[in-house]
């Protein structure tokens, strides 16, 4: 597979450390508010990457952090911890905020057909005490590992200590600005104000590894004992400590948004070298932003948030949003609008309509068309060229191949796209009243959420109207009684 590598500034061939095995660390959400669809775009992009590696026959080991401590409001060092700020505003404990929004992450991942980092399908009602089984790593459960890593960085001569914090000394890292290509003195301008917060800080770009519970953080409610006194970890150290603990001293791919390029990922890489004496990560893969209006990044700070429930309230299906995100390459910016979403819905339903016509022409089960499968794999290997994959699907539909073989092959491709094409075809392809289809759709949502009592109730309502839903290994069929 070839992907755009940020450090190489070009599309490169991914050469895994171990043949046919891919190790991936994904920067996950800071769980202090509900993810907006810009966040979700990133997780869909890297869900496609994950599914593509599986489809191509690789063994994938992947983990994702859940930041529930240490991420400051200004993304550098001094400010309010995002979790504590949210907890303070609501008058609750920080753990309540983190737990609440971890649940919404699970709900949104489930609705959007995003695999868990471990590769499992997600139950939206999963007990959050079990998230580690699914590859989600909570920062608060790894503070001991962070302290151990800071001690290694200290032992190797990359730190200094002030009355307020333990810092990473970026002057000791000759290629610290490798991500941006800036000279270190250029980087001073954006962070100069922080020198006035801690007069012991030597360079504006130096960053906190451990924040002491003194001065402005004297009453910080989340804190741990450490060799440098009570305090809490900086934001950046969590990703280094957790990724190395889960994936080892070297791993293949680190994913994240392009907003991590200026600060977070240079700091991670510096910590890795400071502790392990090697960069640890082979490839840094970043997704582009979802923007609105005049090229404005969708973000909480910009006040431009759209969450998944907003999409549903606009009358769209979550699969319309997934189609939009899947159809645009991870390295290309998406300008979000209602019109863009309508276009994605029309394209998705047009595809379903074409497949429905093929379904009526089928004669039994089909076989995967191996030439088309090979071409689809070439699309995936070409930096996840899914738009070319959709073109291939349309070409196949127009071909003279057997309809049942075309359908079987497209459903095979849907292991990567995850657009529920077969289920959509089976539902949309029947001459069933609209109100029955809506009841069937609600029943499927109830089953997916493991609300079996509601699912049974809806099944009975469907039966009272003269229809029955027959569950199959690949979806369901609706039949007239």
Secondary structure, 3 states (H helix, E strand, C coil): CEEEECCCCEEEECCCCECCEEEEEECCCECCCCCCHHHHHHHHHHHHHHHHHHHCCCEEEEEEEEECCCCECCCCCCCCEHHHHHHHHHCCCHHHHHHHHHHHHHHHHHHCCCCCCCCCCCCCCCCHHHHHHHCEEEHHHCHHHHHHHHHHHHHCCCEEECCCEEEECHHHCCCCCCCCCCCHHHHHHHHHHHHHCCCCCCCCCCEEEEEECCHHHCCCCCCECCCCCCEEECHHHHHHHHHHHHHCCCEEEEEEEHHHCCCHHHHHHHHHHHHHCCCCEEEEEEECCEEECCCEECCCCCCCCCCHHHHHHCCCCHHHHHHHHHHCCCCCCEEECHHHHHHHHHHHHHHHHHHHHHHHHCCCCCCCCHHHHHHHHHHHHECCCHHHHHHHHHHHHHCCCCHHHHHHHHHHHHHHHCCCHHHHHHHHCCCCCHHHHHHHHHHHHHHHCCCHHHHHHHHHHHHHCCEEEEEECCEEEEEEC
